[in-house]
Amino acid sequence: MIDNKKIIAVIGGGQCSSETAKLAEDVGRKLAKRGAVLICGGLGGVMEAACRGASAEGGMTIGILSGESRRSANPYVQIPIVTGMGHARNVAVVKSAQAVIAIDGSYGTLSEIGHALQNGIPVIGLGTWSLSRNGQPDKAIIVAKNPAEAVEIALDSSRD
């Protein structure tokens, strides 16, 4: 690991409301303040806002890009990783992390949640998807009330 730092994925939509962007930016800031490395899909929306927050606090950001060019990364990604894999890169994002914070999001976010849970990676939800199985609530996603709680839970529950 990078200097034994925790690597936490922040996932969410490539487009988001200003309210959601504020949550993501706060999560990024708090992760950086705690010394965690932020990994994400490297594009806009939640990903950009989280990277912006982490960068503002001197944190490290990694973007696993879906396309063919490092230029597609948002301006706050410090380490762009070009895959050319489209949405298949979602697996690399979550498998590279020790915990995942899901903020809002659409079906791409849902796929990342599924991959993380399938691989035993804790998922902390902040205004994101909820799950049910056979009509019964599934508590696999740990619900956080705010960015501070999301970061705390992610760091405490992250796997080695």
N, C-alpha and C positions, 0 to 999 in steps of 0.2 A: 504494500500500500504506500501511498505518497506520504512519507514521513509519519507513518502510522496514523494518518488522519482518517476519519470516517468519510465515506463517500455516500452522499445522499442524493437520490434522484428527485427532481421536482418535475412533475408531469402535469399537463393540462393543455387546453386548446391553443391552436396557433393564432386564434383571434379570441379576444375576451373583452369584457366591459372594463371601464376604468376602475370600478369597485374591485373586481377580481384581480386586475393588475396591481392594485395597491396591496392586496393580500399577498400576492406572489412576491412582490418586491420586498415586503416585510419579512416573508419567509427567507428569501435570499440573504437579506441583511443579517437576520438572526443566525442562519447557518454559518455565515462567514465569521461573525463575532465569536461563535463557538469553535471555530477552527476546522469546520467541515468543508470538504470539497463538494461543490454542486455539479451534478451531471444532469443533462437534459437532452432534448431533441435538437436544441440549438437554433430553433427558428424564432418566430414572433410570439405575440400573445403572452401567455403565462410564462413560457420559456424565457422570452426576452426580459420580462419584468423581473423574474427571479434572478436572472444573470445580472441585471442592472443593480439590484439590491446587493447582491454578493460582491460585485465589483466595487461598489461605492464604499464597502467596508474592507476592501483589500483582500477579498476571498478569491479562491481559484474556481474557474468555471470551465467545464468541458461540454462541448456540444457534439452529439452523435448525429450527424447530418444524414438526411434521407436521400439527398441528391448527389450530383456529380461534381459539385464545386464548393470549395471552402468559402467562397464569396457569398453563399446563401446563408451563412451563419449570421446571427444577430451581432451587433457591434460589441456586445459585452461578453461574447464567448472568447476565452483566452486560448483554449486548445480545441480547434475544430477537427473532428474526425470524419472524413468523407467516406460514405459507404456505398452510395449508388443503389441502396437496397429498398428504397421506398419505405413503406410502413413496416417492413420486416426489421428495420433498425430498432423498432420498439423493444424487441427482445434484448438487443445489446444495451439499450439504455437501462433497463431494469436489472438485467443480470450483472451489470457492472456496479450496481449499488448495494449497500448494506441495508437500506430501508428506502421506501418510496413515500413521498408526500404528493398526493393527488389533489389538485386544486381545480374545481369546476371540471370542464372538459367535455369532449364529445366521444364518439365511438373509438377514435384512436387512443384516447385516454383509457377507455374501458378495456381495450385490448392489452394495454400496458398493465393495468390492474390485474387482469386475468393471468398474464404471464408471471407477474411478481408473485401472486398468491399460489400459482401452480408450482413455483420454485421455492416456496417457503420464505419469501422475502416479505417482511412486514410492510403493510400499506396503511398509511395514515391519511384519512380523508378530511379535506377542508372544503365544504360546500360541493362535494362531488357525488358520484354515483352511490347508490345503496343497493344491496343485493338481497335476493330472496331465493329460497329453494323449496319447491313444492308448496308455495304459498306461505312459507314461514320465513321470517327475517333471518338473514345470514349475517353474523357479526364479524366476518373476516376482515372487513375494513374497519380500522380503529378510527372512530370519529373524534376529531379535535374541534374545540370551540373557537380557537383563534390561532394566529401564526405562532405565538410563543409556545402554546401547548403542542401544536403540530411538531415543531422543532424538538421540543423536549422529549416527546414520545418517540420520535424518529431516532434520536440519538440514544435514548435508553433501550429501545427495542431492536436496534440494528444488530444484524447478525455479523459474525466475524468472517 
